């Protein structure tokens, strides 16, 4: 049986999502095809709504539905402590903790020469302006512990040397409940570096 062009277009659209292979995309397309019309149109409207209503906060870069985000507009937030993250979704992990009450700054990516992303493409200048304007005393760099994340963190730490601000980096090491014999050498090395006095 010949495949239908409209169906193939939907499969292709689903396969553009991260972690979705062709078989999964096909299953998802069939699920949409078998949905009742009301649910299918609601699904379509939700996708359109996300693209038309959600924007980046003009101050920090987190997602917002118009204007400043919830974090920037919250008067109870501690503006002296700022976490630098690569992408807006990275803030969710900290927000789930309910321990951090500071603010965020989204770089909009990481330095990655292989992808053509240099320092000029990231929001470093906006960060420096915020440090001055908002009286930030500590900048916590929370980029991922990979080559690009480490490169970005080191570059940013160097840029912040001249500013009157304390710069810290998230500690890395062994997760709670982990066994030492299963830890890779890099994780073990980082755990050793970040050890604390008891």
N, C-alpha and C positions, 0 to 999 in steps of 0.2 A: 504494500500500500504506500502511495506517495504521501510524504509529509506535507502538512498544510503550512503555507508561508507565515500566516499569522501566529500559529502555534510555535513554529521555529523561532520567530522573533521574540516570543515570550520566554522560551527556553534560553535563548541567547542573553536576554536581559537578566534572568535569574543567575546565569553562570558568571555574570560580572560581579556578583557579591562575593566577599572574601570567604574562602573555605568551601565554596559550592562548586562541585564538579559537574560534568555534563549529565550524569545519571540523576543526581539529586535535583538539578535544575529541571530535568524532564519530569520528575515526580511532582515537583512544586507546580509546574505548568499544568499538569493533569489535575492537580488539586484545585487550581483556580478555575479550570475548565468545568470541573464538576460542582463548583460552588453555585449556590443560587444567585440570581442576578443582583439581589440587594446586597449580599455579602461581598460579591466581586466588585461592585461599584464603590462600596464603603472602603474596601481595601485600596482601590485605585485613588479615591479621594484622600485617604490617609497619606499615601505617598506624595500626592500633589501638595497636600497641606504642609508636610514636612519641608518641602522645597520652597514653598512660597511664604510660610509664616516664621520659620526659624532662621535666625540670623546670629552673627557673632556679636557679643557685647562690645560696644565701642571702647570700653575701658580696659577689660582684661582678656577678651577673646573667647570666653566661655559661650555656650549656646544660650540664646534668649529668644523670647517671642516678642521682640520689639523693645528698644531701649536698653537700659542697663539690666544685667542679669540679677538674679536673687541675691547672689553673694555681694556684688558691688553696691546694691541698694539697701543692704541690711546694715542699719546703724550699730548693731551689736557686734559686728565683726571687728577683729583686732587688725588694724591696718599697719601695725608695726612688723608683722610677720607675713612674708609672702612666699608661696611655693611656686617655683617655675616648673611648668609642665610642657611637654611637647604638643599634645593635642587636647581638645576640650574633654574628651571622654576619660582622660587620665584623672580628672578631678573627682570622678564618681567613687573611686577607691578610697580617697581621703574623706569624702563626705559620708560614706557608710560607717566610718569609724566613730563618728560623733565626738572625736577628741580634738580635732583641729578646728579652730575658730578664726583663723586668719583669712588671707585673701590669696588669689591665684593670678598668675600671668601665663598666658598661652603663647608659646613661641611660634606655633604654626608649622612645626616639623622639627627636623634635626639636620645638622650639617652632614651632607652626604654627597661628596664629589662624584660618585658613580651615577647618582640620579640628577646631577646638575644643580644641587641645592647647596648654596654657599651661605655665609653669614648675612649677606645683603638681603636674602629672601626671608629671613626670620625677623621677629619683632623685638630685636634687642634695643633699638632706640626708644621705643615706647616704654620698655621696662625701665630704662634709665630715667626717663621723664617721671614715671610713677614713683620711683624711689625718692626723687627730690620732692615732688608735689605732695605725696601722701605720708612722708616721714617714716619710710620703711627702715627698720633697724636690722632685720635678719632676712636674708634671701636663702631659701632652702632649694637646692637644685635637685629636681626629681625626674630627670630624664632616665630612660631605660638603661639597664646595665649591659649594653652591647657596644660595638665599636662606634657607631654613629652617636649614641647617647653619651658615651664617655668623652668623645671628641668635642661634642657640643658643651658638655659640662666643664671640661677643662678650658675651652675657649672663653666661655662666659665667666668663669672664675677669674681668668686673667684680666678680662675687661673690667671686672668689678673691683680689682685691686685698688684703684685710685679713688673709689667711692667710700664714703663714710658709712659702711654697712658690713655686718658680719655675714660671711658666706659659708654655708654648710652644705653637705651632700648627704643624701639618704644613705644609711648604713646598709650593707649587704651581707648576707651570711646564710646560716642554716635556718630553714623553716622550723617552727615548733613541731615536735613529734618526729623529726627526721632522724635517720640513723646515720652515723658518721661513715660507715662502710659503703653507703650508697651515694655519698656526696662526691660531686666531681671536683677536680683539683682547683678550678677557678673559684668555685663557691667556698671551698675550704680555705683557700688563700684569703679571700675577702673577709671571711668570718674571723680569721686570725688577725688580720689588720684592724678590724673593727671591734676587737675585744675590749671589755670594760672591767674595771676593778670592782670586786664584790665586797 
